[in-house]
Amino acid sequence: MNGILGKFTARYLQQEYINHPAQTISSSCIVVILGGGMARMDQTQQPYIISYSRLIAAFKLYQNAKQNGQPCTILASGNGNPSGISEAALYTKALMEMGIPETDIIKEEKSMNTYENARYSSIILQKLPLSKVYLVTSGFISKGQSFYLRHLEYRRYHILLILSILA
């Protein structure tokens, strides 16, 4: 988002999360990054600009867990492009470039929209040991995702919504 209207809208939708305290991770966790879209640039697929704030938020959570001696898995969710590379694969590549080992990343590559992000990542979470789940998303779509998550198997988990704040 850019321009005055974009900044006003982002600030309004995210204002309750802007000053949230940093989390200290003291138990095993799973960080779920829901897809934020892709764009074609220079003949290659790239995550939308808003996706990078999600990746940075996920990296900070991962780093916090590791600094506190806790296991942490990142679940990257999203396809968005049935004929090419998935968002989950792009996210995995970016996270590995940040220093996160591929063994700590799970890819969910079926979902094409927010509902499917929640549905398919929920199925993966059910197969993993019960952990604290951090859901990384953006404020302007968190309300819709919250609706979907309440109606899926995410009810089993202690979910902390971590928003990647747009300036």
Backbone as a ProteinNet text record, in pm:
[ID]
protein_1_A
[PRIMARY]
MNGILGKFTARYLQQEYINHPAQTISSSCIVVILGGGMARMDQTQQPYIISYSRLIAAFKLYQNAKQNGQPCTILASGNGNPSGISEAALYTKALMEMGIPETDIIKEEKSMNTYENARYSSIILQKLPLSKVYLVTSGFISKGQSFYLRHLEYRRYHILLILSILA
[TERTIARY]
84.8	0	88.9	47.9	121.3	23.6	73.2	-12.3	-83.3	-146.8	-214.4	-328.7	-411.7	-524.6	-477	-373.8	-318.9	-264.9	-189.9	-133.4	-243.7	-343.8	-454.6	-527.7	-556.3	-627.8	-546.3	-417.4	-331.4	-323.1	-306.5	-295.1	-425.2	-540	-669.2	-687.7	-655.9	-679.1	-578.6	-463.9	-357.7	-332.2	-403.2	-368.3	-368	-456.3	-459	-339.5	-262	-148.7	-13.6	-11.4	115.2	206.8	153.4	237.9	235.7	208.7	206.2	347.3	358.5	491.4	556.3	687	760.7	734.7	719.6	694.5	827.1	830.7	943.5	896.3	958.2	913.9	983.2	901.3	957.5	912.7	852.8	815.7	818.9	807.5	812.2	700.2	727.4	627.1	628	517.8	503.7	464.3	536.4	506.3	441.4	316.6	243.4	243	294.9	292	190.3	81.1	-18.1	21	-5.3	34.8	-17	63.4	28.1	26.1	36.4	32.6	170.4	169	294.2	281.3	396.3	401.4	513.4	497.3	602.2	691	819.6	916.7	1037.8	1077	1193.8	1184.7	1068.5	1043.8	1051.7	1048.2	1046.3	934.2	884.2	782.6	851.1	794.1	843.9	725.8	749	640.7	602.9	472.7	431.6	509.7	521.4	597.7	546.9	414.9	362.2	408	445.2	487.8	620.9	705.2	836.3	824.8	726.8	710.2	667.5	591.4	552.9	675.3	760.1	880.9	972.2	985.3	1070	1010.1	878.1	812.9	833.7	819.4	839.7	984.5	1077.6	1219.4	1249.7	1193.6	1216.8	1162.6	1045.2	990.1	1078.9	1122.6	1211.3	1340.1	1398.3	1524	1504.2	1391.5	1360.1	1351.7	1282.3	1269.4	1407.3	1488.4	1620.3	1710.5	1701.4	1781.6	1741.2	1615.3	1566.5	1572.4	1643.5	1663.5	1539.9	1445.2	1319.6	1313.5	1254.2	1235.1	1128.9	1147.5	1054	1044.8	923.7	898.1	820.8	854.5	780.1	696.9	568.9	478.3	446.4	500.2	476.8	361.1	254.8	132.5	99.4	69.6	20.9	72.8	-16.2	24.3	5.7	-117.1	-143	-104.3	-37.1	7.6	12.5	-98.7	-102.9	-11.4	36.9	120.1	268.1	305.5	445.6	486.2	584.2	635.8	532.3	521	423.2	477.3	385.3	425.8	507.5	463.8	534.6	679.2	701.8	839.1	919	856.7	925.8	960.2	865	889.7	1002.7	1000.6	1104.9	1241.3	1250.6	1377.7	1424.7	1334.3	1370.6	1412.7	1339.2	1373	1507.3	1535.8	1666	1777.6	1752.5	1852.4	1876.7	1778	1793	1867.4	1886.9	1962	1881.3	1753.9	1671.6	1691.5	1727.6	1748.8	1618.9	1629.8	1512.7	1441	1516	1456.1	1357.7	1363.2	1271.7	1153.4	1139.3	1032.2	945.3	814.7	718.1	644.2	624.9	553.3	413	315	177.5	154.1	141.3	139.6	9.7	-99	-227	-316.2	-307.1	-405.7	-395.7	-514.2	-523.4	-588.8	-635.6	-700.3	-690.2	-742.1	-731.3	-799	-917.8	-987.3	-903.5	-851.2	-770.4	-639.8	-579.8	-460.7	-491.1	-601.3	-639	-671.8	-745.7	-788.2	-669.7	-584.2	-474.5	-364.9	-338.4	-238.8	-291.7	-422.5	-484	-464	-477.7	-457.9	-313.6	-218.3	-76.8	-53.4	-108.8	-89.4	-141.3	-249.7	-306.3	-208.9	-117.3	-21.8	104.6	120.4	240	212.2	317.9	297.5	235.8	147.9	80.8	183.7	178.3	270.4	193.6	258	201	212.5	106.6	105	101.9	195.8	199	155	48.3	-3.4	43.4	125.9	179.9	100.5	40.4	-40.3	-31.3	-117.2	-121	-252.4	-248.4	-365.5	-487.3	-467.2	-582.2	-658.2	-604.5	-682.7	-701.4	-652.3	-659.8	-803	-893.4	-1031.8	-1094.9	-1073.5	-1125.8	-1061.7	-929.4	-861.1	-908.6	-933.5	-983.8	-1116.2	-1203.2	-1330.8	-1309.5	-1222.2	-1197	-1135.9	-1042.2	-972.6	-1066.1	-1161.8	-1257.6	-1341.1	-1359.7	-1446.5	-1370.6	-1240.7	-1161	-1096.4	-1010.6	-950.4	-845.9	-828.7	-736.6	-786.1	-910.1	-963.4	-880.8	-809.5	-728.1	-605.6	-566.7	-438.1	-453	-349.2	-339.2	-276.7	-357.7	-311	-277.5	-160.4	-124.5	-110.8	-188.5	-186.2	-74.8	23	135.3	120.5	103.1	84.1	213.4	240.7	354.1	301.7	350.8	296.6	349.2	256.7	292	307	410.6	433.2	342
-117.3	0	122.9	219.9	343.9	459	577.5	695	716.8	831.7	870.7	777.8	741.4	652.9	515.3	462.4	332.4	334.5	438.9	449.2	465.9	548.1	567.1	435	363.1	235.5	134.1	120.5	24.5	58.9	186	226.6	196	226.7	200.3	51.8	-33.3	-176.5	-243.3	-180.1	-242	-173	-63.5	19.1	-56.7	-154.2	-225.5	-318	-342	-433.2	-363.8	-234.6	-165.3	-169.7	-153.1	-148.2	-277.4	-391.5	-516.4	-548.4	-599.7	-629.3	-746	-744.9	-854.9	-983	-1092.6	-1221.7	-1285	-1341.8	-1424.2	-1567.9	-1642	-1778.1	-1873	-1937.7	-2023.1	-2168.2	-2204.2	-2343.3	-2366.1	-2493.1	-2521.9	-2447.8	-2409.7	-2331.5	-2362.1	-2324.3	-2331.3	-2192.1	-2139.9	-2009.3	-2033.2	-1990.3	-2008.3	-1875.9	-1877.9	-1759.2	-1787.4	-1712	-1729	-1645.6	-1698.9	-1633.8	-1492.6	-1408.7	-1268.9	-1226.4	-1323.3	-1291.2	-1286.8	-1291.7	-1290.1	-1194.2	-1152.7	-1065.9	-1114.5	-1092.1	-1127.6	-1004.8	-1023.5	-916	-972.9	-910.1	-955.2	-1103.2	-1146	-1283.9	-1387.3	-1343.7	-1437.6	-1400.2	-1499.1	-1475.6	-1427.7	-1327.6	-1273.1	-1253.7	-1264.1	-1232.1	-1084.3	-1052.6	-911.7	-842.4	-714.2	-636.4	-658.3	-673.7	-693.5	-825.6	-920	-1050.5	-1042.7	-947.1	-938	-901.6	-819.2	-787.7	-913	-1001.3	-1127.6	-1216.7	-1222.3	-1304.6	-1254.5	-1124	-1067.2	-1096.7	-1083	-1114.4	-1261.4	-1350.6	-1494.3	-1521.8	-1458	-1476.3	-1432.2	-1319.9	-1270.9	-1369.8	-1427.1	-1526.7	-1650.3	-1695.6	-1812.2	-1785.9	-1670.4	-1632.7	-1627.4	-1572.8	-1564.4	-1704.1	-1795.4	-1933	-1997.4	-1984.5	-2047.9	-1987.2	-1855.4	-1790.1	-1837.7	-1881.8	-1933.9	-2086	-2147.7	-2292.4	-2373.5	-2315.9	-2384.3	-2428.6	-2545.3	-2587.3	-2499.6	-2474	-2389.8	-2439.7	-2454.3	-2493.6	-2381.2	-2352.1	-2252.3	-2325.2	-2292.9	-2347.5	-2235.5	-2245.9	-2146.4	-2195.4	-2114.7	-2158.3	-2069	-2132	-2056	-2106.6	-2109.4	-2139.7	-2014.4	-1975	-1852.4	-1855.1	-1960.6	-1969.3	-2115.6	-2170.3	-2313.4	-2355.8	-2260.7	-2297.4	-2267.4	-2229	-2195.7	-2223.2	-2150.1	-2168	-2118	-2186.4	-2149.9	-2040.1	-1971.6	-1874.8	-1944.5	-2063.6	-2137.6	-2163.7	-2196.6	-2220.1	-2090	-1979.2	-1849.3	-1809.7	-1832.3	-1800.9	-1887.9	-2015.1	-2106	-2058.9	-2021.7	-1971.9	-1847.9	-1753.3	-1630.7	-1660.2	-1748.5	-1782.6	-1853.3	-1938.6	-2006.4	-1905.2	-1804.2	-1699.3	-1618.4	-1614.2	-1546.7	-1633.6	-1761.9	-1849.9	-1958.4	-1971.8	-2076.8	-2205	-2315.2	-2440.6	-2494.7	-2553.4	-2607.8	-2712.4	-2781.2	-2884.8	-2826.1	-2694.8	-2629.9	-2563.1	-2588.5	-2525.4	-2633.4	-2615.9	-2703.7	-2618.1	-2671.3	-2598.5	-2655.9	-2567.4	-2602.6	-2535.2	-2614.2	-2557.6	-2580.3	-2610.4	-2634	-2510.1	-2426.2	-2319.7	-2209.1	-2162.4	-2056.5	-1929.4	-1933	-1815.9	-1826.1	-1725	-1718.8	-1838	-1873.8	-1987.4	-2114.1	-2138.8	-2259.6	-2254	-2133.4	-2119.6	-2176.1	-2131.5	-2176	-2324.9	-2370.8	-2511.3	-2607.2	-2584.5	-2678	-2669	-2549.6	-2541.3	-2605.5	-2597.5	-2664.4	-2815.6	-2873.3	-3018.3	-3056.6	-2975	-3002.1	-2990.3	-2886.5	-2867.2	-2985.8	-3047.9	-3161.8	-3279.5	-3286.5	-3397.6	-3370.3	-3248.3	-3209.9	-3215.9	-3231.5	-3228.3	-3094.5	-3098.2	-2977.7	-2876	-2756.9	-2648.1	-2518.3	-2416	-2282.2	-2242.1	-2184.8	-2146.9	-1994.8	-1941.3	-1798.9	-1782.8	-1710.8	-1688.4	-1551.4	-1549.1	-1423.2	-1383.6	-1267	-1217.6	-1065	-1001.7	-855.7	-807.2	-691.5	-639.7	-621.9	-583.5	-554.3	-677.7	-799.9	-920	-1009.9	-968.2	-1054.3	-1082.5	-989.3	-1010.9	-1125.8	-1133.5	-1244.1	-1375.8	-1374.1	-1496.5	-1544	-1452.2	-1492	-1565.8	-1517.9	-1583.8	-1728	-1746.9	-1881.2	-1971.2	-1918.6	-2000.8	-2047.3	-1963.9	-2003.9	-2123.1	-2138.3	-2243.8	-2367.1	-2366.6	-2483.1	-2543	-2638.2	-2709.8	-2629.5	-2502.5	-2419.1	-2403	-2438	-2426.1	-2505.9	-2608.1	-2691.3	-2617.7	-2509.9	-2447.9	-2314.8	-2282.5	-2149.7	-2062.1	-1980.2	-1899.8	-1759.8	-1714	-1574.3	-1510.9	-1409.1	-1340.6	-1237.3	-1256.6	-1162.9	-1093.3	-962.3	-889.8	-825.5	-838.2	-767.9	-629.5	-530.8	-395.2	-325.1	-268.2	-187.6	-43.6	22.8	163.2	254.9
0	0	0	-78.7	-76.4	-85.9	-68.4	-72.5	58.8	66.7	190.3	224.9	127.8	155.2	201.8	137.3	176.6	318.1	351.9	486.8	591.3	558.7	651.8	675.8	569.2	580.1	658.9	626	697	844.9	876.6	1016.7	1092.1	1030.2	1093.9	1122.7	1026.2	1042.1	1135.1	1154.1	1233.7	1366.5	1396.3	1510.7	1643.3	1660.8	1788.8	1806.5	1699.8	1706.4	1702.4	1671.5	1646.9	1768.6	1887.4	2006.5	2087.2	2020.2	2096.3	2145.3	2269.1	2322.3	2248	2243.5	2180.7	2259.5	2187.8	2250.5	2292.5	2413.5	2453.8	2442.2	2354.9	2327.6	2424	2509	2613	2600.7	2487.4	2462.2	2311.4	2271.1	2127.9	2056.6	1933.2	1861.6	1712.4	1652.2	1506.8	1461.1	1364.7	1308.1	1172.2	1157.5	1032.4	957.2	834.7	749.1	639.2	639.1	534.2	413.1	294.2	169.7	157.4	94.4	75.7	-69.8	-160	-301.7	-365.4	-498.1	-574.5	-692.4	-742.1	-860	-951.6	-1079.9	-1175.6	-1197.2	-1171.3	-1189.6	-1261.7	-1370	-1447.2	-1481.5	-1528	-1571.6	-1459.6	-1335.2	-1222.8	-1127	-1056.4	-954.3	-827.1	-763.9	-638.2	-543.8	-413.9	-320.3	-333.5	-313.9	-308.1	-198.6	-208.7	-111.8	31.4	50.2	185.8	245.7	161.6	212.6	285.3	249	313.4	460.4	496.5	638.8	715.8	651.4	715.2	735.2	634.2	644	755.9	767.3	873.2	1010.4	1023.6	1152.1	1188.2	1090.2	1114.9	1153.6	1085.1	1116.2	1259.7	1301.6	1437.7	1541.7	1516	1607.6	1613.1	1496.4	1488.2	1566.2	1542.3	1608.7	1760.7	1805.2	1947.5	2008.2	1940.8	1991	2003.5	1901.4	1902.4	2009.5	2029.2	2133.8	2272.7	2286.5	2414.3	2421.4	2326.2	2328.3	2295.5	2224.2	2194.5	2048.4	2022.4	1883.6	1817.1	1690.1	1616.4	1472.6	1425.1	1287.3	1220.7	1097.2	1020.6	916.1	912.1	812.2	714.4	593.5	488.4	403.4	396.2	330.2	212.1	99.1	-15.2	-147.4	-244.9	-381.9	-464.6	-490.3	-562.5	-708.6	-751.6	-890.4	-931.5	-978.4	-1009	-1124	-1202	-1317.2	-1296.3	-1175.8	-1152.3	-1009.3	-961.7	-826.3	-724.6	-613.2	-510.3	-419	-351.1	-249.9	-141.1	-101.9	2.8	-38	-165.3	-213.1	-213.7	-254	-251	-108.2	-15.7	124.8	180.5	145.4	193.4	146.7	20.3	-34.5	42.2	64.3	135.5	279.4	347.3	485.7	494.8	397.6	395.5	371.2	289.2	267.2	394	483.3	612.6	713.1	679.9	768.2	835.8	802.6	863	783.3	848.6	775.1	715.4	598	529.5	614.2	700.5	786.2	887.6	911.3	1005.5	934.8	805	727	662.4	674	607.3	505.2	385.6	280.6	262.2	258.8	221.5	87.2	-18.3	-152.6	-230.1	-159.4	-226.9	-229.1	-128.2	-109.4	-214.1	-255.1	-355.6	-300.7	-175.2	-115.3	36.9	106.3	251.9	319.8	274.4	334	319.5	200.2	178.9	256	271.8	357.5	495.3	552.8	687	688	588.8	584.5	572.1	472.7	448.9	555	606.2	712.9	839.9	862.5	976.5	969.6	851.7	833	867.5	824.9	856.6	1005.9	1069	1212.8	1293.6	1249	1320.6	1325.2	1230.4	1223.7	1304.9	1354.4	1429.5	1579.1	1660.1	1805.5	1846.3	1944.9	1991.6	2039.4	1984.2	2016.6	2018.2	2069.9	2058.5	1912.3	1856.2	1715.4	1704.9	1630.4	1600.4	1455.2	1433.1	1298.9	1252.1	1148.3	1096.3	972.6	979.5	868.8	867.2	791.1	784.2	842.3	907.8	976.9	890.2	765.4	682.1	637.2	660.5	629.6	750.5	865.5	983.5	1027	1005.7	1048.2	970.2	841.2	760.4	798.6	820.7	859.6	995.4	1087.1	1218.7	1205.3	1115.8	1092.4	1045.5	946.9	894.3	1001	1075.4	1174.1	1285.4	1321.8	1425.3	1380.2	1251	1199.2	1152.2	1167.1	1128.2	1252.1	1231.4	1343.8	1419.9	1389.3	1466.1	1609.8	1636.9	1772.4	1872.9	1828.2	1917.2	1969.9	1905.8	1932.6	2004	2078	2136	2027.5	1963.6	1850.5	1899.1	1864.5	1885.8	1748.7	1722.6	1594.6	1596.7	1509.2	1498.6	1364.3	1368.2	1243.9	1199.6	1072.9	1015.4	980.4	1048.4	1039.4	913.9	839.8	723	765.5	716.6	754.3	677.1
[MASK]
+++++++++++++++++++++++++++++++++++++++++++++++++++++++++++++++++++++++++++++++++++++++++++++++++++++++++++++++++++++++++++++++++++++++++++++++++++++++++++++++++++++++

